[in-house]
Amino acid sequence: MAQGKIFVCYRREDSAGHAGRLYDRLNQRFPGRVFMDVASIGIGTRWNEVIDTTLSSCEVAVVLIGKRWLDAQPGGTRRIDEEADPTRAEIRAALRLKLRVVPLLVSGAAMPNREDLPQDIAELCAWQALRVDDDDFDHDTARLVTALEQQLVEPGLDPHVESVGARDQEIGRLMDSAEQAVTRRDWLGASQTLRSVLSLDRQHAHAASRLAWVEQRAREGTAPVVEEPTPRRTGWFSLGIGSLRLWVSFGIAMVALVVVTATLSERGNM
């Protein structure tokens, strides 16, 4: 089975609620393969690099567009017109890397016209949009899942991790994957994987505490402390170097004592 990844791009003040629900739904179908909020884990000023790195590992970008997506800020300028706007940067990277793009219209929004967008992301309008309505969310997201399966060349079967056994098995796999990311100091990968666990089980205390630890390390830019387990030894091999030297010295002394005793005994018999 292909293991293509999906990037969810959204503007927080425009469609954060829809993005959270969508993330949970997609993570049910594609567990551990959905990326979102990559610029929010606090990796200093390298967020552009983080976006590029993340998107280069994905095959599809889902771009959520709500009614306020193009709204002007209090100063009169639109965020989408700012070169450093994270949403614009994500779309720009997706187009440059030639990902398949799915514009997703929420809250009754309409698809922007090409002239409404900065030139570097105007190509977004060339992709066919899908619509998700609040009163038919399950049906519409099912259509999105089907479209993504086709984009990712996935089998048509939708293997949700709904049963307890399947979900626990998937959570275990994701937790192992998160720990491997930690040992590589891949804070972004660890963060996204732990978010996937919490999407499957919101009460997973260890994943929640581990996520907080990972995001703190990402903000600090520090490397994790990985303690290598010391192999347990038994018998003679349990002796340290100091103890071994002591036993060698003791053995030499015993041999010397035996030699001296034997020599004195021979002299006494003469």
C-alpha positions as CSV (number, residue, x, y, z in Angstrom):
1,M,0.0,0.0,0.0
2,A,1.2,3.5,-0.9
3,Q,2.2,5.6,2.1
4,G,1.6,9.0,0.7
5,K,1.2,11.8,3.2
6,I,-1.4,14.6,3.3
7,F,-0.8,18.2,4.3
8,V,-3.7,20.3,5.7
9,C,-3.3,24.0,5.0
10,Y,-5.7,26.4,6.8
11,R,-5.9,29.9,8.2
12,R,-6.6,29.7,11.9
13,E,-9.0,32.6,12.2
14,D,-10.9,31.4,9.2
15,S,-11.4,27.7,9.6
16,A,-9.6,26.3,12.7
17,G,-12.7,24.4,13.8
18,H,-13.2,22.7,10.4
19,A,-9.5,21.9,10.2
20,G,-9.6,20.1,13.6
21,R,-12.6,18.0,12.6
22,L,-11.1,17.2,9.2
23,Y,-7.8,16.2,10.7
24,D,-9.5,13.7,13.0
25,R,-11.4,12.2,10.1
26,L,-8.4,12.0,7.8
27,N,-6.3,10.5,10.6
28,Q,-8.8,7.8,11.0
29,R,-8.3,6.8,7.4
30,F,-4.6,7.7,7.0
31,P,-3.2,7.3,10.5
32,G,0.1,9.0,11.1
33,R,0.1,10.4,7.6
34,V,-1.7,13.7,8.0
35,F,0.4,16.9,8.7
36,M,-1.0,20.1,10.1
37,D,0.2,23.1,12.1
38,V,3.8,22.5,11.3
39,A,4.7,26.2,11.8
40,S,3.3,26.2,15.3
41,I,5.7,24.0,17.2
42,G,8.2,26.7,18.0
43,I,11.3,26.1,16.0
44,G,12.4,29.7,15.9
45,T,12.6,31.5,12.6
46,R,13.1,28.4,10.5
47,W,9.4,27.8,9.8
48,N,9.8,28.4,6.0
49,E,12.4,25.6,6.0
50,V,10.1,23.4,8.1
51,I,7.2,24.0,5.7
52,D,9.4,23.0,2.7
53,T,10.8,19.9,4.4
54,T,7.3,18.8,5.5
55,L,5.6,19.4,2.1
56,S,8.4,17.6,0.3
57,S,7.4,14.4,2.1
58,C,3.8,14.8,1.1
59,E,1.8,14.0,-2.0
60,V,-1.4,15.9,-1.5
61,A,-2.1,19.3,0.0
62,V,-5.7,20.0,1.2
63,V,-6.3,23.8,1.3
64,L,-9.2,24.9,3.5
65,I,-10.9,28.1,2.3
66,G,-13.6,29.7,4.4
67,K,-15.5,33.0,4.1
68,R,-12.8,35.0,5.9
69,W,-9.8,33.5,4.0
70,L,-9.2,36.7,2.0
71,D,-10.4,39.2,4.6
72,A,-8.5,42.4,5.2
73,Q,-6.8,43.0,8.5
74,P,-7.6,46.0,10.7
75,G,-4.9,48.0,8.8
76,G,-6.7,47.4,5.6
77,T,-4.2,44.9,4.1
78,R,-4.9,41.2,3.5
79,R,-2.7,38.6,5.1
80,I,-2.6,36.7,1.8
81,D,-0.8,39.7,0.3
82,E,2.1,39.5,2.8
83,E,5.1,37.6,1.6
84,A,5.6,36.0,5.0
85,D,2.0,34.8,5.4
86,P,2.3,31.2,6.5
87,T,-0.8,30.1,4.5
88,R,0.6,31.7,1.4
89,A,4.0,30.1,2.0
90,E,2.4,26.7,2.4
91,I,0.4,27.0,-0.9
92,R,3.4,28.4,-2.7
93,A,5.6,25.5,-1.6
94,A,2.9,22.9,-2.5
95,L,2.6,24.4,-6.0
96,R,6.4,24.6,-6.5
97,L,6.9,21.0,-5.4
98,K,4.1,20.0,-7.7
99,L,1.9,18.3,-5.1
100,R,-1.7,17.4,-6.0
101,V,-3.8,20.2,-4.5
102,V,-7.4,19.9,-3.2
103,P,-9.0,23.3,-2.4
104,L,-11.7,22.6,0.2
105,L,-14.5,25.1,0.5
106,V,-16.0,25.4,4.0
107,S,-18.7,27.5,5.7
108,G,-20.3,28.3,2.4
109,A,-17.2,29.9,0.9
110,A,-16.7,30.4,-2.8
111,M,-13.5,29.6,-4.8
112,P,-11.4,32.8,-5.2
113,N,-10.7,34.1,-8.7
114,R,-7.2,34.0,-10.0
115,E,-7.0,37.8,-9.9
116,D,-7.9,37.7,-6.2
117,L,-4.7,35.9,-5.4
118,P,-1.0,36.9,-5.4
119,Q,0.7,35.7,-8.6
120,D,2.8,33.1,-6.9
121,I,-0.2,31.1,-5.7
122,A,-2.7,32.0,-8.5
123,E,-2.3,28.5,-9.9
124,L,-4.4,27.3,-6.9
125,C,-7.4,28.2,-9.0
126,A,-6.5,25.6,-11.6
127,W,-7.4,22.8,-9.2
128,Q,-10.9,21.5,-8.8
129,A,-12.4,22.4,-5.5
130,L,-14.6,20.2,-3.2
131,R,-17.1,21.5,-0.7
132,V,-17.8,20.5,2.9
133,D,-21.0,21.7,4.4
134,D,-21.5,21.8,8.2
135,D,-24.9,20.0,7.9
136,D,-23.5,17.2,5.8
137,F,-20.0,17.0,7.2
138,D,-19.7,13.2,7.3
139,H,-21.0,12.7,3.8
140,D,-18.8,15.4,2.3
141,T,-15.7,14.3,4.1
142,A,-16.3,10.8,2.9
143,R,-16.2,12.2,-0.6
144,L,-13.0,13.9,0.2
145,V,-11.5,10.6,1.5
146,T,-12.5,8.9,-1.7
147,A,-10.8,11.6,-3.7
148,L,-7.7,11.3,-1.7
149,E,-7.6,7.6,-2.1
150,Q,-7.7,8.1,-5.8
151,Q,-5.0,10.8,-5.6
152,L,-2.8,8.5,-3.5
153,V,-3.6,5.4,-5.5
154,E,-5.0,3.7,-2.4
155,P,-7.3,0.7,-2.3
156,G,-10.9,1.5,-2.2
157,L,-11.5,-0.2,1.1
158,D,-11.7,2.3,4.0
159,P,-9.9,0.5,6.9
160,H,-10.8,2.8,9.7
161,V,-9.1,2.0,13.0
162,E,-12.5,1.9,14.8
163,S,-12.2,-1.4,16.6
164,V,-10.4,-1.3,19.9
165,G,-7.8,-3.9,18.9
166,A,-7.0,-2.2,15.6
167,R,-6.9,1.2,17.2
168,D,-4.6,0.1,20.0
169,Q,-2.3,-1.6,17.5
170,E,-2.1,1.5,15.4
171,I,-1.4,3.7,18.5
172,G,1.4,1.4,19.5
173,R,2.9,1.7,16.1
174,L,2.6,5.4,16.1
175,M,4.2,5.7,19.6
176,D,7.2,3.6,18.4
177,S,7.5,5.9,15.4
178,A,7.4,9.0,17.6
179,E,10.2,7.6,19.8
180,Q,12.3,6.9,16.7
181,A,11.7,10.5,15.6
182,V,12.9,11.7,19.0
183,T,16.1,9.8,18.8
184,R,16.7,11.4,15.4
185,R,15.9,14.8,17.0
186,D,13.1,15.1,14.4
187,W,10.9,17.3,16.6
188,L,8.4,18.0,13.8
189,G,8.0,14.3,13.0
190,A,7.6,13.4,16.6
191,S,5.1,16.2,17.2
192,Q,2.9,15.3,14.2
193,T,3.0,11.6,15.1
194,L,2.0,12.2,18.7
195,R,-0.8,14.5,17.5
196,S,-2.0,11.5,15.4
197,V,-2.1,9.4,18.6
198,L,-4.1,12.0,20.4
199,S,-6.5,12.2,17.5
200,L,-7.2,8.5,17.9
201,D,-7.3,8.6,21.7
202,R,-7.7,12.0,23.3
203,Q,-7.2,10.5,26.8
204,H,-3.8,9.0,26.0
205,A,-1.9,10.6,28.9
206,H,1.6,9.4,27.8
207,A,1.2,10.8,24.3
208,A,0.0,14.1,25.7
209,S,2.9,14.5,28.2
210,R,5.4,13.3,25.5
211,L,4.0,15.9,23.1
212,A,4.5,18.7,25.6
213,W,8.1,17.5,26.2
214,V,8.8,17.4,22.4
215,E,7.4,20.8,21.8
216,Q,9.4,22.2,24.7
217,R,12.6,20.7,23.2
218,A,11.7,22.2,19.9
219,R,11.3,25.6,21.4
220,E,14.6,25.4,23.2
221,G,16.4,23.9,20.2
222,T,18.0,21.3,22.5
223,A,18.8,17.7,21.8
224,P,17.1,15.0,23.7
225,V,19.1,13.2,26.3
226,V,19.1,9.5,25.4
227,E,20.6,7.3,28.0
228,E,22.0,4.1,26.6
229,P,21.1,1.1,28.8
230,T,24.0,-0.6,30.4
231,P,24.2,-4.3,29.6
232,R,23.6,-6.4,32.8
233,R,26.4,-8.8,33.5
234,T,26.4,-11.8,35.7
235,G,29.0,-14.0,37.4
236,W,32.7,-13.1,36.9
237,F,31.7,-10.6,34.2
238,S,29.9,-8.6,36.7
239,L,33.2,-7.4,38.2
240,G,34.4,-3.9,37.3
241,I,37.9,-3.1,36.1
242,G,38.9,-2.2,39.6
243,S,37.6,-5.4,41.1
244,L,39.3,-7.5,38.4
245,R,42.7,-5.9,39.1
246,L,42.2,-6.6,42.8
247,W,41.6,-10.3,42.1
248,V,44.6,-10.5,39.8
249,S,46.8,-8.9,42.5
250,F,45.4,-11.4,45.0
251,G,46.1,-14.3,42.7
252,I,49.7,-13.2,42.2
253,A,50.2,-12.8,45.9
254,M,48.9,-16.3,46.6
255,V,51.2,-17.8,43.9
256,A,54.1,-16.0,45.5
257,L,53.1,-17.2,49.0
258,V,53.0,-20.8,47.7
259,V,56.5,-20.5,46.1
260,V,58.0,-19.0,49.3
261,T,56.4,-21.7,51.5
262,A,57.7,-24.5,49.2
263,T,61.2,-23.0,49.2
264,L,61.3,-22.7,53.0
265,S,60.0,-26.3,53.3
266,E,62.8,-27.6,51.0
267,R,65.4,-25.8,53.0
268,G,64.1,-27.2,56.2
269,N,64.3,-30.8,54.9
270,M,68.0,-30.4,53.8
